[in-house]
Amino acid sequence: MSSGLNKVLLIGYTGNKPVVSENNYDTVKFSLATHEGYYDKQRDERVNKTTWHKVISFNKNINAILLKYVEKGSHLLVEGKIETNEWVDDQGVKKYITQIVLGPFNSNVVLLGEKQGVNPVSSPQLVDDDIPF
């Protein structure tokens, strides 16, 4: 009998610069937006949907990369697991949080290069006449 697999792979843009958690210096948190689109036949238009994911990393090597290189709007591939935790707040209300967890094993972050809103086509282009050879 298989024990199962908890693995998530997301490609998206960071909503904020990763920050060290207030409670634990070995923990880094950030948000990641993923986008998907589909065509709505009834409204005869393309619909884009953005989903925000909370990401938390307990991996010291990944944390070092996140804190050094990742900014708001960075394009990332994130590989980890999905976890939902529950607790009861001070008023006795049960609360839930679902996060993408980057642990010490089987987790990865790949910097994909461009930032959201940056159009590489609009960057200055070299003209052949400018090349001295």
N, C-alpha and C positions, 0 to 999 in steps of 0.2 A: 504494500500500500504506500502510495506517495504521500510525503508530508506537506506538499504544496509549495508554492513559490509566491513570494511577495516582492515584486520588482516593478518599478515605474521608470519610464524614460520620457523626459519632457524636453522640448526645445522652445525657448521663449526669450523674453526680454525682462531684465530686472526692473522692478518698480522702485527700488531704492538701493542706495549703497549698502552692502552688507555691514552689519554692526555686531559687535560683541554683546552677548546677552548680559543683562544687568546682574543676573543671579549666578552666572557661571562663565568664567573667563575662557573656558575651553569650548564654548558654544557660540556659533555665529548664526544669525538669522537674516533672511531677506525674503522678499516676495518676487514671484516670477509670473509673468503674464503669458499665457498661450492663446493663440488665435486660431479660429477655424471658421470657414465660411461654407455656405450652402445656398442653393437657389430656391427661393420660395415661389412655387408655381402659382399659388393663390394670389399673392401680391405682385407677382411678376417682377421680382427684384432679387438682387443678391443680398444676403444677410450675413453680416460678420458678427461673430460672437467671441468675446474675450472672457477667459476664465483665469482668476487669480489663485495662485497656490502659495501657501506658506511653506518655506523651506527652512529647515534647521539642520545645522551640521555639527557633528561631534568628532569629525575627522580633523586632526591637527594639521595634516599636510594640506588638505583641501581648504581649511580655514586660512592658512597663510596665503594661499593663492587668491582666495576670495577677497581678503582684506587688502592685498597689495595691488591687484589688477582690475577688480570688478567695480564699476561705477553704476549709477542709475542709467538704465537704458542699454546695458551691455547684453549682447546676444550670447546665450549659453545653452549648452546641452547639459542636463542634470540627470544623473542616474542614481537611484536610491530605492527606498521602500516607502510605502504609504502606511501611516499609522494614525489611528484615532484614539484620543485620550478623553476621559471624562472625569469630572470632579464636581463637587457641590460648593457653591459660593457661600459667602457670609449670610445671605438671606435664605439659604436652604434650596436654592434653585440649581438643578442639575445642568451643567454646561458641558459642551463638547468642542473639541478642536481636532481637525484633520490636517496633518502636515506631511510633507515629503521629508523623510529623514535620511541624512547622509551619515552613516555610521563609519566605524573604523574598517569595515570590510565590505566589499561588493558595492562601493559607491564611487562615483566619478563626476567630475565637472570638466567640461571642455569649453574653452573660450572660442566662440565662433567668429570673432573679429569685429563686425560692424555694430554700431549702436543704432537703436531705433530712431528714425527721423533723420538719419544721415543718408543722403543720396549719393552713392559713389559716382554716378554719372555726372553730377553737377560739380565735382571737384575739378580743379584745373587740369587740362590735358596738354601734353607736350605736342607741339606741331613739328613735323619733320624738318622744317626750315630752321628750327632752333637747335638742332643737333649739329655740333661742329664737325662731324666726320661723314 
